[in-house]
Amino acid sequence: MIIGEETEVIEFKKTTGEKKEAMESICAILNKHCRGTLYFGVNDNGYVEGQQVSDSTKKDVSRWIYESIYPKITPTIEAQSIDGRKIIKVSFSGHNRPYSV
C-alpha cells in the first residue's frame, strides 16, 4: 500500500537504521516549516514496507531525537499498522529556530 508522497513537511525512511538521515530531515523541516511528520517503515515512493516495532524501538527514536536535535523538541511517536505492516509515525514541531543536529 502507498500512503502518499514525500513533501516539504512529510519524510519517509525505510527503517530506523537511517537514524542519522532522519535526524537531519527533522532538523531541516523544523528550520523551514516549524512542523512535520516522519515515517519509519516507508520507502521513498511512499510504499509501506513495514519494520519491527516495539516499545524499545519507540524509546530509541525518542532518545535519538532528544540527543541529536537542539534546541530540544518533544515529538509524538506512535506505532501504526497499515495492511498488517508496522510503521513508526513521528510528529514534531518547534518554533525556536534555528535547529541543529
C-alpha positions as CSV (number, residue, x, y, z in Angstrom):
1,M,0.0,0.0,0.0
2,I,1.2,3.5,-0.7
3,I,0.4,6.2,1.9
4,G,1.3,9.2,-0.1
5,E,4.3,11.2,-1.3
6,E,7.1,13.0,0.4
7,T,6.6,16.7,0.6
8,E,8.4,19.6,2.3
9,V,6.8,18.5,5.6
10,I,6.5,14.7,5.2
11,E,9.5,12.5,5.1
12,F,9.8,8.7,4.6
13,K,12.6,6.5,5.9
14,K,12.8,2.8,5.0
15,T,14.0,1.7,8.5
16,T,15.2,3.1,11.8
17,G,18.7,2.2,10.5
18,E,18.5,5.6,8.7
19,K,18.5,7.4,12.0
20,K,21.2,10.0,11.0
21,E,19.4,10.9,7.8
22,A,16.1,11.0,9.8
23,M,17.5,13.5,12.3
24,E,18.9,15.7,9.5
25,S,15.5,15.6,7.8
26,I,13.6,16.5,11.0
27,C,16.0,19.4,11.6
28,A,15.7,20.7,8.0
29,I,11.9,20.5,8.2
30,L,11.8,22.4,11.5
31,N,14.0,25.1,10.2
32,K,11.8,25.7,7.1
33,H,8.3,24.9,8.3
34,C,8.4,24.6,12.1
35,R,6.4,21.3,12.0
36,G,6.4,18.0,10.1
37,T,6.0,14.2,10.1
38,L,8.5,11.5,9.5
39,Y,7.6,7.8,8.9
40,F,9.9,4.9,9.5
41,G,9.0,1.8,7.6
42,V,8.0,3.6,4.4
43,N,10.2,3.8,1.3
44,D,10.9,7.0,-0.7
45,N,8.0,6.1,-3.1
46,G,5.5,6.0,-0.2
47,Y,5.2,2.2,-0.2
48,V,4.7,0.8,3.3
49,E,7.3,-1.8,3.7
50,G,7.0,-2.1,7.5
51,Q,9.6,-2.9,10.1
52,Q,9.9,-4.3,13.6
53,V,8.3,-2.0,16.1
54,S,8.4,-2.5,19.9
55,D,8.3,-0.2,22.9
56,S,12.1,-0.1,22.9
57,T,12.1,0.9,19.2
58,K,9.9,3.9,20.0
59,K,12.1,4.8,23.0
60,D,15.2,4.6,20.8
61,V,13.6,7.1,18.4
62,S,12.7,9.4,21.2
63,R,16.2,9.2,22.6
64,W,17.8,9.9,19.2
65,I,15.8,13.0,18.8
66,Y,16.4,14.2,22.3
67,E,20.2,13.6,22.0
68,S,20.5,14.9,18.4
69,I,18.4,18.0,17.9
70,Y,19.0,21.3,19.5
71,P,17.1,23.3,20.8
72,K,15.1,20.3,22.3
73,I,11.7,19.4,20.9
74,T,9.1,17.0,22.2
75,P,7.8,14.8,19.3
76,T,4.9,12.5,19.3
77,I,6.0,8.9,18.4
78,E,3.4,6.3,17.7
79,A,3.3,2.8,16.1
80,Q,0.8,2.3,13.4
81,S,-0.2,-0.8,11.4
82,I,-1.2,-0.4,7.7
83,D,-2.2,-3.6,5.9
84,G,-0.6,-5.6,8.6
85,R,2.7,-3.9,8.4
86,K,4.0,-1.8,11.3
87,I,5.5,1.6,10.9
88,I,6.5,4.4,13.2
89,K,5.0,7.9,12.9
90,V,7.0,10.8,14.3
91,S,5.1,14.1,14.5
92,F,7.1,17.1,15.6
93,S,7.0,20.9,15.8
94,G,9.1,23.7,17.2
95,H,9.4,27.5,16.9
96,N,12.9,28.1,18.3
97,R,14.8,28.3,15.0
98,P,17.4,27.7,14.1
99,Y,17.7,24.0,14.8
100,S,20.8,21.9,14.5
101,V,21.7,18.3,14.6
